[in-house]
Amino acid sequence: MKYIGLDVHSTHINCAVIDEQGNLIHHNCFPTSLQNLINLSEKLKHPLSLVFEEGELADWLCQGLHPHFEKITVADPMENRLIYASDYKSDTIDPLKLATLLRGGFIHPVHHTWDHHRSQFKQMVFAYHDMAKQVTRIKNKIKAYYRNRGLSLKPALFIILTNGHFLSRKAVIPKSSKSITNSWICFNRRRTGLKKT
């Protein structure tokens, strides 16, 4: 078994390969692409065990490299104290440490599915949670703005906004806050289907 550690960046990848005895047998840096990693798998004697840290490119790598490696592990970076807590961090050292942790069985994996449809569903869930956080952030900004001006808003009055007015109180929204309020109106209409009256 060969153990391959990758330090993945948007423009380049550093890799380190060790054998079952922990000896470094290959080290390289090359542009980020699936084909370069597939070429690496073809040059090395199988079986191959691959590890890289969770990040923006992790799902893309899992989907593209699954047929070419016997085992792929995505590591939780916050659990890898040997790397993130070390005083000696570099693109050259980190992949070697990852491969060493994988060989010793000390990697804390992050689950990734090989099914394309399940992967798309996961991305949709992430997008939903991101949208919910944005809505909450904008709501808190609007509430804070009016609290600073002595206005106490009830939830029902806060949600129903139209034409820059609160329907129940008919309190005119100052021009300086209309940009924030209009952003919330837009988010709220998309979320609830509320139409402008």
N, C-alpha and C positions, 0 to 999 in steps of 0.2 A: 504494500500500500504506500502510495506517495501522498503527502499532505501539502496542499497548496494554500498559502495565505495571500489574500489580495488587499491592497490599500487602494480603494477605488475613488477616483476623482472624475469630474466631468470631462476633462481633457486628456488625462493619462491614468494608467494603472501601474502600480508597483506590485510585483509578485515575488514570492519566495517559495521554493519547493524543498522539502526535507524528506528523507526516507524514514523507515521504521526505527532506525537507530538514532534519529535526530540530527543526522548530518545534512548540512546545506549542500544541495546538489545543483541548484539552479537559482539564479536571481536575475530579474530583468525589469525594464520599464518600457512601456509601449503605449501608443495612443489608445484611448478608450473605444473599443468596438467589440462586438460579439465574435467577429471573424478572427480577430487576433487571439482571443481566448480559446476558440475552437482549434486554431492552429497549434496553440500551446498543448492542448489535450492530445493532439495527434502526434506530437513529438515525444511525449512522455509515455513510459510503459504503464499500462493500466494494472490494477485498479487505482483510481484517483479520488481523493477526498478533498473537496474545495470548501474554503471558508472565507467570508468577508462580512463586514459589519453592516448592520441595518442602516439604510439611508435612502435617498431619493431614487437611486438606481437599482436598489436591491430586487424589487419585483421584476424589473426588466431583465436583470441578469438571471434570475431564477427561471423565468419563462424561456429564455433563449438558450440557456446552457444545460437544462435538465437532461436532454438526450445524450450529452457528451461526457458526463461525469457520473461515476457510480454513486457518489454522495455529495450533496450540496448543503452546507450549513450556513444560516444567516445568524450572526452573533449579535447579542445585545451589547452595545458599546458601554453602557453604564455598569455592566457587570464585569467588564474586563479591566480590573484594576491594574493588572500588569502593564496595560497600555495607557489608559487615560490618566492614571495617577503617577505615572513615571516621570522623572525629571529628564529622561532621555527619549524624546519623541522625534521621529523623523519618518519620511516616506520609505526609507530603506529599512529601518529597524522594525516598524509596526507590522508589516506583513510576515516577517520572520517570527515575531512574537505570537501572532494569530495562528500560524501553522504549528508552533510549538504547543500552544494551548489546545488546539484541536487534537494533536497527537496524544496529549496527556488526558483528554476527556474532560477538560475544564471549561469548555465553551457553554454558555447559557444561550440556547437557540431561541430565535424569534420565528414563529410559525409563518410560512408562506405556502400557498397552495400552487399546485402545478396546473390546475384547471383554469383555463382562460376566462370562462364565464364567472367563476367564483372570484377571480381576481378583479374583474370589472365591477362586480357587486361590492367588493371591499372598497374600491375607489369611490363608488357612489355613496357608501356609508360615510367615508371620510369627508366627502364634499358636503353631505348633509350636516354633519357635526360642525364643519367649518362655517357654514352659513348660519347655523344656530348661534355660534359664538359671535359672529359679526352682528347679528340682530341684537343680541344681549348687550354688546359693547355700545351700539348706537343708542339703545334705550337708556342705558345708564348715563350717557353723555347728555341726553335731553333732560332726564330727571334732575341731574346735577345742575344743569343750567338754570332750571326753574327754582330749584331749592335755594340756589344762591340769590334769587330775587324774591324770596319769601313766599313762593307759591307751593302749596302742598297739593299734589295731584293724586286723585284716586285712580286705581287701575282702569276702571271703566271709562273715565274721562280721558285718560292718557291714550288709550287704544284708538278711540273713535276720533280721528282727525280729518278735517276736510276744509279746503280752501284757506288754510292757514288759521283756522279757528278751532277752538274746542266747542263742540256742538252744544253742550249743556250750559257752560259758563259764558260762552261767547267772548272768551278772553282772546284778544288779538295777540298773535305771536309777533314779537319784535323783529324788525328786519334783520338784525344782526344774528338771529338764531334760525332764520328760515332755511338756510342751507342744511343745517343738521336735521331740522324737523322734516324737511322735504325728503331727505334720505331715508328717514324712518318711515314716512308715509309710503314711499316706494317699496321698501322691504315688507311692510305690513300688508300691502295690497297683494303682493305676490304670494305671501304666505297664507292669507285668509281668503283671497278672492274678493276683497272689499273694493267696490267700484266708486269712482268719484261721483259726488252728487252736486 
